[in-house]
Amino acid sequence: MGRTLENKQQIVEELKQLLGEAEMALVLDYKG
């Protein structure tokens, strides 16, 4: 089952969002 290009882009965007949130949490934790 191959994914469509649109589907891949959506997954990439979700991963970027998750990474961004995790990064923010780490920064806030660090400055804590």
PAKOL-557612 format. One record per residue: residue number from 0; chain; x, y, z of N, C-alpha, C, O in turn. Coordinates in nm, 4 decimals, decimal comma. Example, Ala and Ser with C-alpha at 12.3 -4.5 7.8 and 13.67 -1.06 7.14 Angstrom:
REM residues 2
(0; A; (1,3190; -0,5690; 0,7800); (1,2300; -0,4500; 0,7800); (1,3200; -0,3300; 0,7800); (1,4236; -0,3319; 0,8465));
(1; A; (1,2850; -0,2250; 0,7080); (1,3670; -0,1060; 0,7140); (1,2900; 0,0030; 0,7870); (1,3409; 0,1138; 0,8039));
END
This chain:
REM residues 32
(0; A; (0,0842; -0,1210; 0,0000); (0,0000; 0,0000; 0,0000); (0,0872; 0,1253; 0,0000); (0,1486; 0,1583; 0,1014));
(1; A; (0,0925; 0,1945; -0,1126); (0,1717; 0,3168; -0,1195); (0,0884; 0,4357; -0,0742); (-0,0325; 0,4416; -0,0968));
(2; A; (0,1541; 0,5277; -0,0115); (0,0830; 0,6478; 0,0327); (0,0855; 0,7515; -0,0793); (0,1781; 0,7556; -0,1603));
(3; A; (-0,0172; 0,8342; -0,0821); (-0,0194; 0,9409; -0,1816); (0,0732; 1,0526; -0,1363); (0,1078; 1,0624; -0,0186));
(4; A; (0,1126; 1,1358; -0,2301); (0,2019; 1,2471; -0,1973); (0,1370; 1,3382; -0,0932); (0,2031; 1,3852; -0,0007));
(5; A; (0,0079; 1,3621; -0,1095); (-0,0635; 1,4495; -0,0168); (-0,0576; 1,3918; 0,1239); (-0,0374; 1,4641; 0,2214));
(6; A; (-0,0756; 1,2600; 0,1328); (-0,0737; 1,1929; 0,2612); (0,0626; 1,2090; 0,3266); (0,0717; 1,2355; 0,4465));
(7; A; (0,1686; 1,1931; 0,2482); (0,3045; 1,2067; 0,3016); (0,3270; 1,3470; 0,3550); (0,3843; 1,3651; 0,4624));
(8; A; (0,2819; 1,4456; 0,2798); (0,3002; 1,5846; 0,3217); (0,2276; 1,6111; 0,4532); (0,2777; 1,6834; 0,5393));
(9; A; (0,1096; 1,5521; 0,4679); (0,0324; 1,5718; 0,5903); (0,1078; 1,5129; 0,7086); (0,1143; 1,5741; 0,8152));
(10; A; (0,1647; 1,3944; 0,6900); (0,2396; 1,3285; 0,7967); (0,3615; 1,4124; 0,8342); (0,3924; 1,4292; 0,9522));
(11; A; (0,4301; 1,4645; 0,7334); (0,5486; 1,5477; 0,7593); (0,5099; 1,6707; 0,8405); (0,5806; 1,7084; 0,9339));
(12; A; (0,3982; 1,7331; 0,8052); (0,3539; 1,8521; 0,8778); (0,3232; 1,8178; 1,0229); (0,3566; 1,8943; 1,1135));
(13; A; (0,2593; 1,7023; 1,0455); (0,2269; 1,6610; 1,1822); (0,3540; 1,6367; 1,2620); (0,3634; 1,6752; 1,3786));
(14; A; (0,4524; 1,5724; 1,1985); (0,5791; 1,5455; 1,2672); (0,6494; 1,6762; 1,3023); (0,7036; 1,6904; 1,4119));
(15; A; (0,6484; 1,7706; 1,2100); (0,7114; 1,9006; 1,2359); (0,6444; 1,9681; 1,3550); (0,7114; 2,0267; 1,4400));
(16; A; (0,5111; 1,9593; 1,3605); (0,4371; 2,0221; 1,4690); (0,4741; 1,9570; 1,6020); (0,4965; 2,0258; 1,7015));
(17; A; (0,4803; 1,8231; 1,6028); (0,5158; 1,7517; 1,7251); (0,6565; 1,7888; 1,7694); (0,6809; 1,8120; 1,8878));
(18; A; (0,7485; 1,7944; 1,6741); (0,8868; 1,8304; 1,7064); (0,8924; 1,9718; 1,7625); (0,9643; 1,9978; 1,8591));
(19; A; (0,8177; 2,0620; 1,7030); (0,8163; 2,2004; 1,7491); (0,7668; 2,2091; 1,8922); (0,8245; 2,2814; 1,9734));
(20; A; (0,6608; 2,1365; 1,9240); (0,6054; 2,1384; 2,0593); (0,7038; 2,0784; 2,1583); (0,7215; 2,1304; 2,2684));
(21; A; (0,7678; 1,9685; 2,1190); (0,8648; 1,9036; 2,2070); (0,9824; 1,9974; 2,2314); (1,0337; 2,0064; 2,3430));
(22; A; (1,0246; 2,0668; 2,1267); (1,1370; 2,1598; 2,1385); (1,1014; 2,2731; 2,2341); (1,1824; 2,3115; 2,3185));
(23; A; (0,9806; 2,3261; 2,2206); (0,9365; 2,4340; 2,3087); (0,9348; 2,3867; 2,4531); (0,9783; 2,4588; 2,5429));
(24; A; (0,8846; 2,2657; 2,4757); (0,8774; 2,2107; 2,6110); (1,0175; 2,1980; 2,6692); (1,0395; 2,2284; 2,7864));
(25; A; (1,1121; 2,1531; 2,5871); (1,2502; 2,1381; 2,6343); (1,3093; 2,2736; 2,6700); (1,3756; 2,2876; 2,7728));
(26; A; (1,2856; 2,3727; 2,5861); (1,3394; 2,5068; 2,6120); (1,2803; 2,5626; 2,7407); (1,3528; 2,6171; 2,8240));
(27; A; (1,1493; 2,5492; 2,7573); (1,0846; 2,6000; 2,8783); (1,1364; 2,5253; 3,0007); (1,1609; 2,5858; 3,1050));
(28; A; (1,1531; 2,3945; 2,9880); (1,2064; 2,3136; 3,0971); (1,3457; 2,3621; 3,1342); (1,3785; 2,3765; 3,2520));
(29; A; (1,4258; 2,3866; 3,0338); (1,5655; 2,4262; 3,0536); (1,5740; 2,5608; 3,1247); (1,6559; 2,5796; 3,2146));
(30; A; (1,4886; 2,6540; 3,0835); (1,4891; 2,7873; 3,1449); (1,4238; 2,7830; 3,2822); (1,4570; 2,8614; 3,3711));
(31; A; (1,3302; 2,6899; 3,2978); (1,2531; 2,6600; 3,4150); (1,2691; 2,7520; 3,5291); (1,2061; 2,7328; 3,6331));
END
